[in-house]
Amino acid sequence: MMMKLRYRLVGLCCAAGILLVGPFSFAQSQRRGAVSIEEDPLEDRLPPGIKVRAFIHRPRVVEPNHLGTCTATTDATVTDYGLAGWHLPSVGIIWKLNESSVPASVGSSAARAAVTSAFDTWSAADPQKIFVDGGSTTVKAAKFDGTNAILWKRLSPSTIGVTYVWYYTATGEVAEVDTAFNSRYPWAIFSSSGECQSTPDAYDVQDIATHEFGHWVGLDDLYSDADKDLTMYGFGAGGELKKRTLGTGDADGANAVAP
Ligand SMILES: [Zn+2]
C-alpha cells in the first residue's frame, strides 16, 4: 500500500513539473497523447509478485531551456548509499540498445561504447555485477516486455532520463530494467576527462548512463547536499562528467548489494 502511494506521488510530481515548466500549448499536446506521459509503465497491469519502481533524473532547478548547472567535485569520498531493495540475477543481465532512437549528435556505435563504459564502471567496482551486450532492439518505450532496453524517447520536460526497475517481491531479484533518455534535449559524448564541460550544451551519455545503471545494480537516489559528487546523486546537469566515475559511497553500495 505504501509503495503504491509512492508511485502515485511520483506521478503527481511529474505532472506538477510539466505544469510548472511547460508552456500551456505543450501541456495540451501531452494530453492529446503525443508524448510518453500517456503511456505510464507504472499504470500497467503486472503479473502477481512483480513490482515496478521509477527513478526520474532531473536538473536540480528546472528552468526552461536550461540543462542544469554542473559543479566541480569537492568530495567524492562520502560513504553514503541507499539500497533500493533488489539485486541483479547472479548470471547477470542482458541489455539491448535501440539504435534507431540514438540522437544523430551521438551516433549508435558511440552510444553503445558509452553505455558499455558505464556498465563496465559498475562491474569494475564489483565483478559480480555482470552486464551482457545483447545487441539491438526496436523497443520504443519503457514497458514490462522481457527486453532490458536502453533507448531515447521524448519525455516530459523536467526529465533528463528515467529508469524503470521491475523486480520479484519474493526474492528481490530484478525481473527487467529499462532506461530511457529524453530525446527532447541535446546529447553528446564529451571527450574531456574533467568534471564539468566549459560549454555545457548537452547531457553526456556516459555520465547520465552511469547514474541510471546504479539503479539497475540496486541503488537508490541520494538527494543530500553532501552527496552531490556521488554518481547516485539524484540531480544531473548539462556538461556534467563527474558521474562517470564512482565515488566511495557508490562503490560501497554496489558491493553491499548481493550479488
Ligand atoms: Zn536516479
Residues whose N, C-alpha, C, O or C-beta is under 5 A from the ligand:
A	BS01	ZN	F55 H57 D221
